[in-house]
Amino acid sequence: MGRLFVIGLEGRIYSCKHCLTHLAVSQEIISKTFHCKHGKAYLFNKVVNVTLGVKEERIMMTGMHTVCDIFCVGCGSIVGWKYESAHEKTQKYKEGKFVLERFKLSGPDGSRYWGSHDTHVGGSDADDA
């Protein structure tokens, strides 16, 4: 295995809650109104220090999407997913964007988020409309 290079970020940073590897900065947040099976999730324009899983088709609350899970390079934990493509025209804005599950993050102030008691069992990605 080769040497692991990790990008360090500055500013208001979201990190992996398991190993504290930097993942994104708050300026890259597009929306805080997403949901996943553990509760809330944030849509980001750009994230770092992740690897991509296998592309797969998933039916989400907003329709069919091609997505891949994203994994923290520091510890290998799944931290969210990347939208590769959206089948619905109204969802095209998500393409190439990343969702980080709040439950899996340490926030900019060092806080760790916990799962919601009213989590959504059926899947990922619901936008609050």
VEXMI-740320 format. One record per residue: residue number from 1; residue in one letter; x, y, z of N, C-alpha, C, O in turn. Coordinates in pm, 1 decimal. Atoms other than C-alpha are relative to their C-alpha. Layout:
(NUM, A, (X, Y, Z), (X, Y, Z), (X, Y, Z), (X, Y, Z)) ...
***
This chain:
(1, M, (85.1, -117.5, 0.0), (0.0, 0.0, 0.0), (89.2, 123.1, 0.0), (194.7, 123.9, 63.5)) (2, G, (-79.5, -120.6, 11.2), (127.2, 346.1, -81.3), (-24.5, 96.9, 113.4), (-105.2, 72.3, 203.1)) (3, R, (14.3, -106.1, -99.4), (158.6, 657.7, 125.2), (-133.0, 71.2, -21.1), (-172.3, 98.3, -134.6)) (4, L, (128.2, -68.1, 4.5), (-170.5, 826.6, 207.6), (21.4, 150.3, 9.5), (78.3, 199.4, 107.0)) (5, F, (-7.1, -145.4, -1.7), (-187.2, 1194.6, 118.2), (-137.6, 53.8, 35.0), (-236.3, 22.2, -31.5)) (6, V, (126.1, -56.1, -46.4), (-457.2, 1384.8, 302.7), (7.0, 151.4, -14.5), (105.3, 214.5, 24.2)) (7, I, (6.9, -144.8, 18.4), (-562.3, 1737.5, 213.6), (-51.2, 63.5, 128.4), (-155.4, 23.9, 180.7)) (8, G, (43.3, -75.2, -117.4), (-583.8, 1974.3, 509.8), (-76.5, 123.7, -43.8), (-33.0, 194.8, -134.4)) (9, L, (83.7, -114.6, 35.2), (-855.8, 2238.3, 493.4), (10.4, 107.0, 107.7), (50.0, 79.1, 220.9)) (10, E, (4.1, -110.6, -95.8), (-885.2, 2577.7, 660.9), (-138.7, 60.9, 1.0), (-209.9, 57.4, -99.4)) (11, G, (131.3, -61.8, -13.3), (-1193.0, 2755.9, 788.6), (-92.4, -86.2, 83.3), (-48.1, -159.1, 172.1)) (12, R, (102.8, 77.9, -70.6), (-1517.2, 2600.5, 913.3), (-8.3, -137.7, -65.1), (-68.3, -154.3, -171.3)) (13, I, (-24.7, 131.6, 60.0), (-1439.7, 2233.4, 853.6), (-95.9, -105.8, 54.0), (-124.4, -111.8, 173.6)) (14, Y, (72.5, 121.2, -35.8), (-1657.0, 1923.0, 851.2), (96.9, -115.8, -17.2), (162.7, -128.2, -120.5)) (15, S, (-96.0, 110.0, -2.1), (-1455.5, 1611.1, 939.7), (-71.4, -131.9, 24.0), (-185.7, -134.6, 69.6)) (16, C, (50.1, 133.6, -32.5), (-1508.8, 1237.0, 965.3), (-4.8, -12.2, 152.3), (93.4, 19.2, 219.6)) (17, K, (10.1, 6.6, -146.5), (-1634.8, 1173.8, 1318.3), (82.9, -113.4, 59.9), (108.9, -114.0, 180.2)) (18, H, (-78.9, 112.3, -51.6), (-1431.7, 852.9, 1347.8), (148.2, 32.1, 10.0), (213.5, -4.2, 107.8)) (19, C, (-145.1, -22.0, 3.0), (-1084.4, 975.8, 1252.5), (38.5, 147.4, -14.7), (156.9, 181.0, -15.1)) (20, L, (-18.4, -145.0, 10.4), (-1127.5, 1355.8, 1215.2), (71.9, 46.2, -127.4), (124.1, 157.6, -132.4)) (21, T, (-54.0, -40.4, 130.1), (-999.1, 1357.3, 855.5), (-91.0, 107.5, -58.4), (-213.1, 92.3, -59.1)) (22, H, (77.9, -108.5, 60.6), (-1108.5, 1681.8, 687.7), (-72.5, -49.6, -124.3), (-16.0, -122.3, -206.0)) (23, L, (80.1, 40.8, 115.2), (-1389.3, 1632.4, 435.0), (-50.3, 118.0, -82.4), (-54.2, 109.8, -205.2)) (24, A, (57.1, -113.2, 73.6), (-1535.1, 1972.6, 343.9), (0.3, 124.9, 87.1), (16.1, 118.2, 209.0)) (25, V, (14.9, -127.3, -71.8), (-1567.4, 2338.8, 436.9), (-142.4, 50.2, -17.9), (-208.7, 19.5, -116.9)) (26, S, (140.3, -44.8, -0.4), (-1895.0, 2510.4, 515.3), (-35.6, 84.1, -122.8), (-151.5, 85.6, -164.3)) (27, Q, (28.4, -81.9, 118.5), (-1861.1, 2746.5, 214.9), (-44.2, -83.9, -119.4), (-102.9, -30.7, -213.6)) (28, E, (36.4, 88.6, 111.2), (-1914.6, 2444.1, -13.2), (-140.3, -60.2, 15.8), (-184.1, -136.5, -70.3)) (29, I, (135.0, 53.4, -20.3), (-2260.6, 2363.7, 131.4), (-96.6, 66.4, -97.1), (-102.1, 188.9, -107.5)) (30, I, (104.1, -46.9, 91.2), (-2536.8, 2394.4, -127.4), (-135.1, -3.2, 70.5), (-216.9, 87.5, 54.7)) (31, S, (128.3, 15.8, -69.3), (-2822.6, 2268.9, 91.0), (18.9, -80.1, 128.7), (97.2, -174.8, 134.2)) (32, K, (3.6, 74.0, -126.5), (-2880.9, 2155.3, 449.0), (-134.2, -70.2, 18.2), (-166.5, -113.4, 128.9)) (33, T, (135.5, 54.5, -11.6), (-3228.3, 2018.9, 373.1), (-14.0, -141.9, -53.5), (-124.4, -183.9, -88.1)) (34, F, (5.2, 138.6, 46.2), (-3138.4, 1664.4, 266.0), (-17.7, -92.9, 119.1), (10.7, -56.3, 233.1)) (35, H, (17.1, 101.8, -102.8), (-3220.6, 1349.3, 459.6), (59.4, -130.9, -47.6), (67.0, -157.6, -167.5)) (36, C, (-50.2, 133.5, 27.8), (-3069.1, 1004.0, 479.7), (-56.1, -93.6, 106.6), (-135.5, -51.8, 190.8)) (37, K, (56.9, 96.1, -94.9), (-3141.5, 689.7, 677.4), (34.6, 29.7, 145.4), (-33.1, -19.6, 235.6)) (38, H, (-38.4, -35.8, -136.8), (-2964.1, 835.2, 984.4), (-51.0, 137.5, 41.7), (-23.6, 181.6, 153.3)) (39, G, (48.2, -134.1, -33.1), (-3135.9, 1174.4, 973.2), (40.0, 101.0, -105.4), (24.9, 76.5, -225.1)) (40, K, (-33.2, -109.1, 91.7), (-3011.7, 1498.0, 820.5), (129.6, -25.8, -75.5), (216.7, -101.0, -31.7)) (41, A, (-119.3, 8.1, 83.7), (-2753.9, 1530.4, 544.8), (15.9, 132.9, -72.3), (-80.9, 207.0, -89.5)) (42, Y, (-29.2, -125.4, 68.4), (-2585.5, 1818.7, 361.6), (48.9, -27.5, -140.7), (127.4, -119.8, -162.5)) (43, L, (-46.2, 7.5, 137.6), (-2536.0, 1863.2, -12.5), (117.1, 97.0, -16.8), (103.8, 216.2, 11.1)) (44, F, (-121.3, -78.9, 18.4), (-2184.2, 1988.4, -92.9), (38.0, 6.5, -146.9), (16.1, -88.1, -222.6)) (45, N, (-52.7, -15.8, 134.7), (-2036.9, 2122.7, -413.1), (130.8, -77.5, -15.8), (156.9, -135.0, -121.5)) (46, K, (-131.9, 62.6, 6.3), (-1692.2, 1981.3, -330.0), (33.6, -61.7, 134.6), (6.5, -2.2, 238.9)) (47, V, (-53.6, 63.5, -119.9), (-1546.2, 1736.8, -77.2), (139.8, -51.7, -33.2), (174.9, -67.0, -150.2)) (48, V, (-135.8, 51.2, 17.6), (-1192.0, 1607.5, -25.7), (20.0, -122.1, 88.5), (-62.1, -151.8, 175.3)) (49, N, (-40.4, 113.5, -83.4), (-1022.6, 1302.7, 123.2), (-102.8, -111.9, 3.6), (-125.3, -174.3, 107.3)) (50, V, (94.1, 111.2, 12.3), (-1281.9, 1055.2, -1.3), (38.6, -84.5, -121.2), (102.6, -36.6, -214.8)) (51, T, (-10.3, 86.9, 116.2), (-1273.2, 758.4, -234.6), (-141.0, -36.8, -42.5), (-233.7, -36.9, 38.5)) (52, L, (131.5, 31.2, 55.2), (-1560.5, 659.6, -459.1), (-21.8, -150.2, -7.3), (68.4, -226.0, -43.0)) (53, G, (38.5, 138.9, 14.3), (-1741.6, 328.9, -446.2), (-52.3, -26.9, -140.3), (-33.5, 54.0, -231.2)) (54, V, (54.1, 43.4, 128.2), (-1912.2, 147.0, -731.1), (-127.2, 78.9, -32.6), (-211.1, 101.9, 54.6)) (55, K, (122.5, -68.3, 44.3), (-2174.9, 334.9, -933.8), (-116.0, -98.9, 2.0), (-102.0, -215.3, -35.6)) (56, E, (120.5, 83.2, 0.1), (-2526.2, 202.4, -886.9), (-123.1, 86.7, -15.4), (-122.5, 204.8, 19.0)) (57, E, (128.9, -67.4, 13.6), (-2882.6, 297.1, -967.5), (-74.0, -13.4, 132.0), (-83.6, -123.0, 187.3)) (58, R, (78.3, 4.0, -123.5), (-3087.7, 391.6, -660.8), (-127.5, 80.2, -19.8), (-127.0, 189.3, -76.8)) (59, I, (125.6, -74.3, -3.0), (-3448.8, 489.0, -629.2), (-2.4, 74.0, 132.4), (-1.8, 12.9, 239.3)) (60, M, (2.6, -83.4, -119.0), (-3456.6, 777.9, -386.1), (-133.2, 73.0, 3.0), (-214.6, 59.6, -88.3)) (61, M, (128.7, -67.9, -15.6), (-3739.6, 994.9, -263.7), (-26.9, 101.1, -110.8), (-142.0, 137.3, -135.1)) (62, T, (17.5, -96.8, 108.6), (-3679.1, 1238.3, -550.3), (18.3, -63.5, -137.2), (35.8, 7.6, -236.2)) (63, G, (-8.9, 69.2, 127.8), (-3655.6, 972.8, -822.6), (123.4, -87.2, -12.1), (197.7, -107.6, 83.9)) (64, M, (-112.9, 88.6, 29.0), (-3399.7, 746.3, -984.3), (127.1, 82.2, -20.5), (126.7, 183.7, -90.1)) (65, H, (-129.5, -66.1, 13.1), (-3033.6, 848.3, -955.5), (109.8, -105.6, -16.0), (97.4, -217.4, 33.9)) (66, T, (-121.4, 80.8, 1.5), (-2696.3, 698.4, -1042.4), (92.0, 62.9, 102.7), (127.9, 180.1, 91.4)) (67, V, (-80.9, -51.9, -110.8), (-2485.2, 735.4, -728.8), (113.0, -97.4, 30.7), (112.6, -212.0, -14.4)) (68, C, (-100.7, 89.6, -56.8), (-2175.8, 596.0, -564.2), (26.7, 45.0, 143.1), (31.8, 164.5, 172.1)) (69, D, (-33.0, -32.8, -138.3), (-2099.4, 577.3, -194.9), (137.5, 64.7, 3.8), (222.3, 37.5, -81.2)) (70, I, (-131.6, -59.3, -19.3), (-1808.7, 788.1, -71.6), (52.6, -42.0, 136.6), (-21.4, -48.3, 234.8)) (71, F, (-66.0, 54.0, -117.7), (-1559.8, 663.6, 186.1), (111.3, 93.4, 45.9), (184.2, 148.3, -36.6)) (72, C, (-109.7, -78.4, -57.4), (-1325.5, 853.3, 418.2), (132.4, -71.4, -29.5), (144.1, -191.9, -7.3)) (73, V, (-130.3, 62.0, 27.8), (-963.2, 794.2, 310.9), (76.6, -31.7, 128.2), (166.8, -115.5, 127.5)) (74, G, (-70.3, 22.7, -126.4), (-851.2, 805.6, 673.9), (-35.2, -130.8, 66.5), (52.8, -201.3, 115.8)) (75, C, (43.0, 119.7, -73.1), (-1058.9, 521.2, 815.5), (-86.8, -95.9, -81.2), (-115.9, -206.7, -36.2)) (76, G, (80.3, 88.4, 84.5), (-1267.3, 379.1, 530.4), (-148.6, 1.6, 27.4), (-222.8, -73.1, -36.4)) (77, S, (143.3, -7.1, -31.3), (-1605.6, 470.2, 681.5), (-77.7, 61.2, -115.6), (-29.6, 153.1, -181.8)) (78, I, (88.5, -64.0, 97.2), (-1891.8, 544.4, 444.8), (-47.8, 130.6, 63.3), (-100.9, 130.1, 174.3)) (79, V, (39.1, -130.1, -54.3), (-1960.0, 915.9, 492.7), (-113.1, 64.7, -79.6), (-164.6, 169.0, -39.4)) (80, G, (107.5, -55.7, 82.1), (-2219.5, 976.7, 219.9), (0.3, -60.2, -138.5), (37.4, -176.1, -157.1)) (81, W, (3.5, 46.7, 138.0), (-2264.6, 949.6, -154.3), (19.3, 116.0, -96.4), (4.1, 232.7, -60.4)) (82, K, (-15.7, -97.4, 108.1), (-2195.5, 1127.4, -483.1), (-106.1, -28.0, -104.8), (-130.0, -142.9, -141.8)) (83, Y, (94.8, 12.2, 110.0), (-2459.9, 1194.0, -745.3), (76.4, 0.7, -131.1), (139.7, 100.6, -165.4)) (84, E, (-62.2, 5.7, 132.0), (-2326.2, 1080.7, -1080.8), (-97.0, 52.6, -105.9), (-58.6, 130.8, -192.9)) (85, S, (100.3, -51.2, 94.1), (-2648.8, 1141.0, -1272.9), (-139.2, -11.8, 61.6), (-165.6, -95.5, 148.0)) (86, A, (140.6, -0.2, -42.7), (-3015.2, 1216.3, -1216.7), (-85.7, -25.3, -123.1), (-56.9, 26.9, -230.8)) (87, H, (85.3, 33.7, 112.9), (-3289.8, 1078.7, -1437.7), (-111.9, 102.1, -20.2), (-163.8, 116.1, -130.9)) (88, E, (102.9, -103.2, 8.0), (-3541.4, 1354.4, -1360.7), (64.1, 134.3, -32.7), (166.9, 170.0, 24.8)) (89, K, (-54.2, -129.8, 40.1), (-3483.2, 1692.2, -1525.1), (15.0, 95.9, 117.0), (112.7, 170.3, 125.0)) (90, T, (-2.8, -92.6, -113.9), (-3562.2, 1878.7, -1204.0), (110.0, -32.1, 100.5), (139.3, 49.2, 188.2)) (91, Q, (-103.3, 43.4, -94.7), (-3288.0, 1686.1, -1020.5), (141.2, 8.7, -57.4), (237.2, -29.5, 9.5)) (92, K, (-130.5, -7.1, 67.3), (-3002.4, 1751.1, -1266.8), (101.4, 85.1, 76.7), (221.8, 64.2, 62.4)) (93, Y, (-91.8, -86.4, -75.2), (-2855.3, 2017.5, -1034.4), (86.3, -79.3, 98.6), (189.1, -29.2, 144.2)) (94, K, (-74.3, 82.8, -95.3), (-2734.9, 1733.0, -807.2), (118.6, -71.3, -63.9), (207.3, -119.2, 6.8)) (95, E, (-104.8, 75.9, 67.4), (-2508.9, 1578.5, -1070.0), (139.1, 54.5, 32.3), (164.4, 174.6, 22.5)) (96, G, (-136.4, -37.9, -36.0), (-2144.1, 1580.2, -963.0), (14.0, 54.6, 140.8), (124.0, 91.1, 182.2)) (97, K, (-1.2, -52.9, -136.6), (-2239.5, 1693.9, -610.9), (8.5, -114.7, 99.8), (-12.0, -231.0, 65.2)) (98, F, (-22.1, 98.5, -105.8), (-2178.2, 1516.1, -280.6), (-94.5, 22.6, 116.6), (-126.2, 136.4, 151.2)) (99, V, (80.0, -7.6, -122.1), (-2397.0, 1438.0, 17.6), (80.9, -61.9, 112.9), (126.5, -175.8, 103.2)) (100, L, (-62.1, 52.0, -121.6), (-2237.0, 1400.8, 359.4), (-108.1, -16.1, 105.4), (-184.7, 76.7, 131.6)) (101, E, (98.6, 27.8, -103.1), (-2449.7, 1239.8, 628.0), (46.0, 65.1, 130.2), (156.1, 38.3, 178.5)) (102, R, (-36.5, -75.3, -120.8), (-2451.2, 1464.7, 934.4), (37.2, -92.4, 115.6), (125.6, -60.3, 195.1)) (103, F, (-25.6, 98.9, -104.1), (-2454.1, 1161.1, 1163.3), (145.1, -49.5, -2.3), (196.8, -94.7, 99.9)) (104, K, (-135.4, 52.0, 15.4), (-2108.7, 1067.9, 1030.3), (106.7, 108.3, 7.5), (223.9, 82.3, -20.1)) (105, L, (-90.6, -114.8, 1.7), (-1951.3, 1412.3, 1073.4), (28.0, 56.9, 137.4), (-50.9, 43.5, 230.9)) (106, S, (-30.5, -90.1, -110.1), (-1778.3, 1622.9, 1329.3), (-11.3, 139.3, -60.1), (49.1, 167.8, -163.5)) (107, G, (28.2, -132.2, 54.9), (-1895.0, 1981.3, 1278.8), (112.9, 98.7, 18.0), (212.0, 68.9, 84.7)) (108, P, (-104.2, -103.3, -7.6), (-1692.1, 2302.4, 1244.7), (35.0, 41.4, 142.3), (147.5, 84.0, 168.6)) (109, D, (-26.4, -38.9, -138.6), (-1724.6, 2370.8, 1616.1), (46.8, -118.9, 84.6), (58.9, -108.4, 206.6)) (110, G, (-45.3, 119.9, -70.3), (-1606.4, 2019.0, 1704.7), (-112.9, -88.5, 47.8), (-88.3, -195.3, 103.9)) (111, S, (114.2, 79.3, -45.0), (-1957.9, 1894.2, 1776.0), (-15.2, -124.7, -85.7), (17.5, -125.8, -204.4)) (112, R, (29.6, 123.7, 71.9), (-2052.6, 1542.5, 1681.1), (-150.8, -12.8, -5.0), (-220.5, 10.4, 93.8)) (113, Y, (144.1, 9.9, 19.3), (-2395.8, 1482.9, 1541.4), (-45.0, -141.3, 32.4), (30.2, -237.5, 16.5)) (114, W, (57.0, 130.1, -34.7), (-2618.7, 1201.1, 1653.1), (-120.2, -26.1, -87.3), (-183.1, 66.8, -138.0)) (115, G, (113.4, 38.5, 83.4), (-2884.0, 1009.7, 1465.1), (-130.0, 54.4, 54.4), (-146.4, 71.6, 175.1)) (116, S, (131.1, -52.0, -35.9), (-3235.3, 1142.4, 1466.8), (-90.7, -113.9, 42.3), (-79.7, -225.0, -9.5)) (117, H, (97.0, 101.6, -40.7), (-3512.0, 953.6, 1643.1), (-106.4, -20.7, -106.5), (-171.4, -125.2, -109.6)) (118, D, (100.0, 11.8, 105.8), (-3736.8, 1019.2, 1343.5), (68.8, -19.1, -135.2), (41.3, 53.0, -231.1)) (119, T, (-74.1, 25.6, 122.6), (-3503.5, 875.6, 1079.9), (-91.4, -57.5, -106.9), (-197.8, -112.1, -77.6)) (120, H, (75.0, 50.5, 114.3), (-3626.6, 781.0, 735.7), (50.8, -139.1, -33.9), (167.4, -156.6, -69.1)) (121, V, (-39.3, 137.5, 21.5), (-3623.9, 406.2, 691.1), (22.7, -28.8, -147.4), (110.6, -107.9, -181.5)) (122, G, (3.4, 39.9, 139.1), (-3681.7, 399.8, 316.6), (106.2, 53.9, -89.4), (93.3, 33.2, -210.1)) (123, G, (-101.2, -38.4, 96.4), (-3372.5, 557.4, 173.3), (55.0, 137.5, 24.7), (46.6, 192.3, 134.6)) (124, S, (-82.7, -116.1, -10.2), (-3179.2, 864.1, 104.9), (-59.2, 116.7, -75.5), (-152.3, 99.5, -154.1)) (125, D, (3.1, -111.6, 90.5), (-3189.9, 1207.6, -38.7), (-121.5, 89.9, -0.8), (-128.5, 174.5, -89.9)) (126, A, (119.1, -83.6, 12.3), (-3523.6, 1372.0, 35.1), (31.6, 146.9, 21.5), (91.4, 184.3, 122.4)) (127, D, (-8.5, -145.2, -18.5), (-3523.3, 1746.1, -18.7), (-122.1, 43.6, 77.7), (-232.5, -3.3, 49.9)) (128, D, (115.4, -60.4, -64.2), (-3744.2, 1938.0, 219.3), (-53.8, 104.4, -95.6), (18.8, 196.0, -134.4)) (129, A, (56.7, -96.3, 94.6), (-3977.1, 2127.0, -8.4), (-89.1, 97.8, 71.6), (-146.1, 186.8, 8.7)) 
***
